[in-house]
Amino acid sequence: MFLARRIVIAASEDVGMANPNALILATSAMEAVHMVGMPEARIILAEAAVYVATSKKSNAAYLGIDKALQDVANKDTGTIPMLSLIHI
């Protein structure tokens, strides 16, 4: 399960939006590893690892969320405007 978890993390952090299917495949592999168990799960892990390793990489979402969190922590983001209720 540790290896499956690491593959899911790599699919999200390293592959990201360059191949969104990597995360779907990695989480499916993690579920299959949980259901099947070792020693057969080694094949599932190998397939998922190769898929994630050979996918194009993009950490744009990872960097973007970090930047957004920094902005919220360090900038005056203003207040949330009140919505006016319209009566019909």
N, C-alpha and C positions, 0 to 999 in steps of 0.2 A: 504493500500500500504506500510505503514511503516513495518508491520509484514512480508510482502512478501519480502521486501528489505532485512530485517535482515536474513531471511531464505536463500536467495541467497548468502549473505555474509558468513554465516555459512557453506554452501555447498562448497564454494570456499576456505575459510581460514582454516576451521577445518576438513572437510572431505577430501577435495583435491583429490589427486591421489589414495587414498584408495578406493574410489568409484566415479569415474568421472561422472557416471550417475546422481549423486546427484545434480550436477550443472545444468544438462539438465532438470531434473524434477523440480528443484526450479525455473528456469527461465520460464518454461512452466506454472508453478503454478502462477507466478507473472503476466504473460500475461493473464491467465484465470481470475485472481482476477480483473484485469483491465477491462476485457470484461464483467464479470458477475456482479460485485459489491456485496455489502452486502445486505441482510444477508446471501445469498447463498454462498458467497465467504468464509465464515467461515469454510465450509467443505473442500474446496480446501486448505486453509491454514493449517488446522489440518492434512490433509494427507501429505502435504509437510513437515510440522514440524516433524511429526513422522518418516518419511522416513529419513530425515537428522539426527535427534537425534539418531536413532538406527543404522545408518551407521558406519562402522569402520572409524577411524579418522587418518589423516596424514597431517601434516603441512610441509612436506618436500619441496614442491614447494615454499611455503611462506618463509621458512627459506633460501632456496637456492637463491631466487631473492634478498632478503635482503643482503646476503653475497656477491653476485655478485655486487650489487650497492656499497657496502662498498669497495670492491676491486677496482672498477673504481674510486671511490672518493679518495682512499688513496694510491694507488700503481701506479707506472709507468707502464702503459699498453702498452707502445711503440707506434709506428705509424702504420697507415694502409699502407700496402705495395701497391705500384703502380702496376697495372696490365700492362703487356706489350702486345701491340697489335700485333697480328700475321697477316701478309698479305699473302694471298694465291695467 
